[in-house]
């Protein structure tokens, strides 16, 4: 990678933006690599790019899991509704049969 140097202010601004982004992605912002721990800016930038990739991958996994759970809930609701409709149709047919029986045979009460 190309050697890069950043001013301390640029580093702090970059970290602030990344931490905000991490929180939006649902990641812990305190896992963001601190530039003071690296001997060169390019090493720190490499660590940052890895951290950003990990953050995005983790958030995609988390979102996929959430969407999967939501789909499972919707499937369960759908099954309940199907059962309710079937039950209603059955009761409707049953009441039609009873009313036919009563009209065909008025002596039976």
C-alpha positions in Angstrom: 0.0 0.0 0.0 1.1 3.6 -0.5 2.7 5.3 2.5 0.1 7.8 3.8 0.4 10.5 6.5 -2.5 12.2 8.1 -2.7 15.1 10.5 -3.8 14.4 14.1 -7.0 16.4 13.4 -7.7 14.4 10.2 -7.2 11.1 12.2 -9.6 12.3 15.0 -12.2 13.4 12.4 -11.9 10.1 10.6 -12.2 8.1 13.8 -15.3 10.1 14.8 -17.0 9.4 11.4 -16.1 5.7 11.6 -17.4 5.4 15.1 -20.7 7.0 14.2 -20.9 4.7 11.2 -20.1 1.7 13.4 -22.9 2.6 15.8 -25.3 2.9 12.8 -24.2 -0.5 11.7 -24.8 -1.8 15.3 -21.1 -2.4 15.9 -19.2 -1.4 19.1 -17.4 1.8 18.2 -14.7 1.2 20.8 -13.3 -1.7 18.7 -12.2 0.9 16.1 -8.4 0.7 15.9 -6.7 3.6 17.7 -4.0 5.3 15.6 -1.7 5.7 18.6 -1.2 1.9 18.7 0.3 1.9 15.2 3.9 2.8 14.2 2.8 4.2 10.8 -0.2 5.8 9.4 -0.4 3.2 6.6 -0.5 0.3 9.1 -3.3 2.1 10.9 -5.2 2.7 7.7 -4.8 -1.0 6.8 -6.2 -1.9 10.2 -9.0 0.6 9.7 -9.9 -1.0 6.3 -10.0 -4.4 7.9 -12.2 -3.1 10.7 -14.6 -1.4 8.3 -14.9 -4.6 6.2 -15.5 -6.7 9.4 -18.1 -4.1 10.6 -20.0 -4.3 7.3 -19.9 -8.1 7.2 -21.1 -8.3 10.8 -23.9 -5.8 10.1 -25.0 -7.7 7.0 -25.0 -11.0 9.0 -27.0 -9.3 11.8 -29.5 -7.9 9.3 -29.9 -11.2 7.5 -30.6 -12.9 10.8 -33.2 -10.2 11.7 -34.9 -10.5 8.3 -34.8 -14.3 8.6 -36.6 -14.1 12.0 -39.1 -11.7 10.6 -39.8 -14.0 7.7 -40.3 -16.9 10.1 -42.7 -14.8 12.2 -44.7 -13.9 9.0 -44.7 -17.6 7.9 -46.2 -18.5 11.3 -48.8 -15.8 11.1 -49.6 -16.9 7.6 -50.2 -20.5 8.8 -52.5 -19.3 11.6 -54.5 -17.3 9.1 -54.8 -20.2 6.7 -56.0 -22.4 9.6 -58.5 -19.8 10.6 -59.9 -19.4 7.1 -60.1 -23.2 6.7 -61.9 -23.5 10.1 -64.3 -20.7 9.0 -65.0 -22.4 5.6 -65.7 -25.7 7.4 -68.1 -24.0 9.8 -69.8 -22.2 6.9 -70.3 -25.5 5.0 -71.5 -27.2 8.2 -74.1 -24.4 8.8 -75.2 -24.7 5.1 -75.7 -28.4 5.5 -77.7 -27.9 8.7 -79.9 -25.3 7.1 -80.5 -27.5 4.1 -81.4 -30.4 6.4 -83.9 -28.2 8.3 -85.5 -26.8 5.1 -85.8 -30.3 3.5 -87.2 -31.8 6.7 -89.2 -29.2 8.6 -90.6 -31.6 11.1 -87.2 -32.2 12.6 -86.1 -29.5 14.9 
